[in-house]
Every structure is written in C-alpha cells, then in structure tokens.
Amino acid sequence: MIRASLIDRFRVPPGKKLRLKDHDSGWAQTKEMKELGKEVIKARAQEVLRVNLAELAAAQELLYANDTHSVLVVLQAMDAAGKDGTIKHVMSGVNPQGCQVFSFKKPSSEDLDHNFLWRYMKALPERGRIGIFNRSYYEDVLVVRVHPELLDRAKLPEGKRGARFWKDRYDDINSFERHLVRNGTLILKFFLNVSKAEQKSRFLDRLDDPKKHWKFSAADLAERGHWDDYMDAYEAALSATSTKWAPWYVIPADHKWVTRAIVADILTSSITDLGLRPPEVDEDQRRLLAVAREKLDDE
C-alpha cells in the first residue's frame, strides 16, 4: 500500500484554495522518490497495482454481500489524461456484475428540461455496487464555465451568471454529495492532472499511429486552446467542492503507471475502511443451512 503521508499530498484539503501549479504531474513526488529513480518507482507502482487489484476484488465482494453501501468514483480530466485506461486497468479484477461505468456526453433535450444534476442522479450506483462516472456533473461547472454560452441552451430563468451563480452550483453539488453520503454512498473524486506538454505528446502519438486515429478529435485540439481557462475552472471547482465527506484527489497523470497505482490504492483502502464484514445469518437461516447439509449428505 502507498504511505498515508504520500496520499495526503494528493488530497485537496476542505476549505483551502487549490493551486494546480503546486501539484507535480510527474512520477517524482518526493525527494526520496527522485533518489530511488524512475525504474525503481515504476516497479513499485506496478506491484502496488497488482496487490490492490486482488484486494479490490475482495473488498467489492464484501460491498456486494452487505448491500448497505455503494461507491461512486468520479473521474475528471483534460483530454488524453488517461481516464479510460485508468478504468480499464484499475477495475480489471472486479466482478463486472458489481460495477457500472457511465460516460456523459452532450446533454439531450430531455436532460435540458431538468436541473443540471438530474441525468446524473439516474445513473447513481445502487447499494452493493461500484459506479464510475467518466466525466460527471462537474462538467456543468467546468466546460460550461469555460463556455458560458452553453447556458443559453439550459432553459434557465433569466438572471445574472456571475460569481454568485457558480457558487450556488458548487453549493448544489456539495449538498447533493452530502445527501448521497448520508445514505451510504462512498464518494471518491479524482482529477487526473496531466501537463500540457504531456497532452501534446499524447495527441501527436494518436496522429502518428493509424491505429489510434479514432481516438483523436478536432474538438480536443480546440479545447486545448482554452487550457488556462480550464485550469482556472478546475482550481475554483475543486477548491469549493473538496469536502470531508467527498474529497478530491489531484492525481499525477503524466505517467499512466503512477495514475493507476494511486487510484487503485485510494479506492481499495477507502472501501476497506468501511469496515465491512461477511454478513451473519440468523438462527432460522442456520437451521435451513443445517437441513440443506443433511439432505446433501444423504444423497
């Protein structure tokens, strides 16, 4: 497992203003890690991921058996930060029956006829399951804040769209998440922090490799032109919505093996910390089990 002191470096403290420039997106997060070297850290990260995959499978089984809690994983990032790969690798050992993934695209006309949280409410994981939002309701304080003209399609009552408007949206999100937590949902939110230089490298890789052409979108390049605006929007949103009950983690994303190991470790340890145990059966159930054993023994 990754040391708690290192995990604390990635957690956004509630009530504190986040500055993304204070968060290194690379593999060398501490002086000790730099001294050990990249190859040693990579090997350790791969071992952390391997161990956590097995432990996550066991934790998910207890989650499913107890049927008292659900887990909501929120993944946000700039394009090419590795959201899809993180889901694929971190969840590779999990029983598919206990996991669901939703990717949210452009809202439909039906979505726009409801409040901005409505379509996400419909996709929440039920008790016993892990739900992953590949992008989420945070798009409505990120993409929409960078492109405020999108609000014109939202059919909102007339009013100002200044600082107070966005603060109200943050408050709505915090209240929504608080409600979920009170009702048994563990919420873990990860911002995959990829550097602008690394995003450029990954875009070029997609352009150079015909097998990856399908991954490239001209819209991704257009959004890259708003990089600074997005960083401002992320800083504001994460600062306002990292809470004790639903914390944000800023995950280094320039090296995919780092990203996957950290996300897997936080996810596994957080579910384990719920303290779930195999459900105990009552006296009537024990009698039925005894009868079933007797019948099988007599065959």
WORATA-V159475 format. One record per residue. PHI is phi as a letter, one per 40 degrees, with the letter a starting at -180 (999 if undefined). OMEGA is omega in radians with two decimals (999 if undefined). D_FIRST is the distance of its C-alpha to the first C-alpha in Angstrom with 2 decimals. Layout:
# WORATA-V159475
PHI	OMEGA	D_FIRST
PHI	OMEGA	D_FIRST
This chain:
# WORATA-V159475
999	3.11	0.00
c	-3.12	3.80
d	-3.13	6.42
d	-3.12	8.69
c	3.11	11.54
c	3.10	10.62
c	3.13	10.16
c	3.12	13.46
c	-3.07	15.11
c	-3.09	15.02
c	3.10	16.30
c	-3.11	20.12
c	3.11	21.58
d	3.07	24.26
g	-3.12	27.73
b	3.14	26.88
c	3.14	28.35
c	2.98	25.95
b	-3.06	26.93
c	3.12	25.25
c	3.08	26.55
c	-3.10	24.18
b	3.13	21.17
c	-3.13	20.68
c	-3.09	20.33
c	-3.04	19.37
c	-3.03	16.51
c	-3.04	17.34
c	-3.13	16.05
b	3.09	16.62
c	3.13	19.15
c	-3.14	16.70
c	3.11	15.40
c	-3.13	19.10
c	3.12	19.97
c	3.11	17.50
g	-3.02	18.97
c	-3.06	18.33
c	3.11	18.17
c	-3.14	15.55
c	3.12	13.26
c	3.12	14.21
c	3.13	13.43
c	3.13	9.87
c	3.13	9.56
c	3.09	11.33
c	3.09	9.23
d	3.13	6.06
c	-3.12	8.93
c	-3.13	10.47
c	-3.10	8.03
c	3.11	7.71
c	3.12	11.47
c	-3.11	12.24
c	3.11	10.46
c	3.10	12.03
c	3.13	15.30
c	3.14	15.32
c	3.13	14.60
c	3.12	17.33
c	3.10	19.68
c	3.10	19.53
d	-3.12	20.09
c	-3.09	23.07
c	-3.11	24.44
c	3.10	24.55
f	3.11	26.14
b	-3.11	25.79
b	2.93	23.19
b	3.13	22.67
b	3.07	20.05
b	3.09	21.36
b	3.13	19.41
b	3.10	21.55
b	3.07	21.35
b	3.14	23.76
a	2.93	24.51
c	-3.13	27.42
c	3.10	28.70
g	3.13	26.91
c	3.07	23.56
h	-3.13	21.88
c	-3.10	21.76
c	-3.13	23.13
c	3.10	20.88
c	3.11	17.74
c	-3.09	19.13
c	-3.04	20.16
c	-3.10	16.95
c	-3.08	14.39
c	-3.03	16.88
c	-3.12	18.13
c	-3.06	17.06
c	3.07	18.25
c	-3.10	21.72
d	3.14	24.08
c	-3.09	26.06
b	-3.07	23.36
a	3.08	22.71
a	-3.12	25.12
b	3.09	25.25
b	3.02	27.99
b	-3.04	29.11
b	3.13	31.69
b	3.14	34.59
d	-3.12	37.84
c	3.12	38.98
c	3.09	41.93
c	3.08	45.20
c	3.10	44.18
d	-3.08	40.94
c	3.05	43.05
c	3.12	45.31
b	3.08	42.53
c	-2.97	40.32
c	3.13	37.46
c	-2.96	34.82
d	-3.05	36.80
c	3.10	35.58
c	3.09	31.93
d	-3.10	32.73
c	-3.05	34.08
b	-3.10	30.84
c	3.13	28.49
c	3.06	26.44
c	-3.14	28.02
d	3.12	26.39
g	-3.06	24.00
b	3.03	23.11
b	3.08	20.74
b	-3.13	22.91
b	3.05	22.16
b	3.06	24.64
c	-2.81	25.00
g	-2.93	26.90
a	3.08	28.11
c	3.09	30.51
c	3.05	29.29
d	-3.10	31.53
c	2.97	34.38
b	3.10	33.44
b	3.13	32.39
d	-3.10	34.65
c	3.10	37.40
c	3.10	37.24
c	3.14	37.50
b	-3.06	40.27
c	3.10	42.09
c	3.10	44.88
c	3.11	42.71
c	-3.14	43.52
c	3.14	47.09
c	-2.97	46.10
c	3.08	44.33
f	-3.14	47.63
c	3.03	46.77
c	3.13	49.52
c	3.14	51.02
i	-3.14	49.50
c	-3.12	47.89
b	-3.10	44.66
c	-3.07	43.66
d	-3.11	40.87
c	3.12	41.60
d	-3.10	41.21
c	3.08	37.63
c	3.11	36.76
c	3.10	38.09
c	3.06	35.86
c	3.13	32.76
c	3.10	34.04
c	-3.14	34.57
c	3.14	31.00
c	3.13	29.63
c	3.10	31.99
d	-3.13	31.13
c	3.09	27.39
c	3.09	28.19
c	-3.13	30.37
c	-3.12	27.71
c	3.13	25.16
c	-3.11	27.97
b	2.97	28.58
g	3.11	25.13
c	3.00	23.43
c	-3.10	19.88
b	3.10	20.18
b	-3.04	17.53
b	-3.07	19.21
b	2.96	18.07
b	3.14	20.47
c	-2.96	19.81
c	3.11	21.30
c	3.12	23.23
c	3.12	25.86
c	3.13	29.50
c	-3.14	29.80
c	3.08	27.01
c	3.10	28.55
d	3.14	31.85
c	-3.13	30.47
c	3.06	29.10
c	3.14	32.41
c	3.10	34.34
c	3.12	32.30
c	3.13	33.28
c	-3.10	36.88
c	-3.06	37.00
b	-3.13	35.68
d	-3.14	38.11
c	-3.12	35.45
b	-3.12	33.60
d	-3.10	36.73
c	-3.13	36.16
c	-3.03	33.03
c	3.09	35.12
b	3.10	37.05
c	3.12	39.63
c	3.11	38.40
c	3.14	35.02
c	3.12	37.00
c	3.13	39.12
c	3.09	36.15
d	3.11	34.90
c	3.12	38.16
b	-3.01	36.95
d	-3.09	33.71
c	3.10	34.51
c	3.11	35.59
c	3.13	32.35
c	3.08	30.32
c	-3.13	32.57
c	3.11	32.15
c	3.13	28.35
d	-3.13	28.37
c	-3.08	30.82
c	-3.12	29.16
c	3.10	25.59
c	-3.05	27.09
c	-2.99	29.22
b	3.00	26.83
c	-3.05	23.44
b	3.10	23.75
c	-3.07	22.00
c	-3.13	22.33
a	-3.05	21.46
c	2.98	19.48
c	3.02	19.46
b	3.06	16.67
c	-2.99	18.07
b	3.07	15.96
d	-3.02	17.04
b	3.11	18.89
c	3.08	20.96
b	-2.99	18.66
c	-3.13	17.66
c	3.05	14.73
c	-3.12	13.17
d	-3.04	14.19
c	-3.13	12.92
c	-3.09	9.31
c	3.14	9.25
c	3.14	11.43
c	-3.11	9.69
c	-3.14	6.43
c	-3.14	9.11
c	-3.10	11.34
c	-3.10	9.49
c	-3.13	8.40
c	3.09	11.95
c	3.12	13.72
c	-3.12	12.23
c	3.05	13.40
c	3.08	16.82
g	-3.12	17.20
c	3.11	19.04
b	3.07	20.66
d	-3.11	22.94
d	3.09	26.28
c	3.13	28.99
c	-3.14	32.47
c	-3.06	35.65
c	3.13	38.68
c	3.13	40.50
c	3.12	37.63
c	3.10	37.32
c	3.11	41.04
c	3.11	40.75
c	3.12	38.02
c	3.11	40.32
c	3.13	43.19
c	3.11	41.17
c	-3.12	40.21
c	3.13	43.86
c	3.14	45.10
c	3.12	42.75
c	-3.09	43.73
c	-3.14	47.39
c	999	47.21
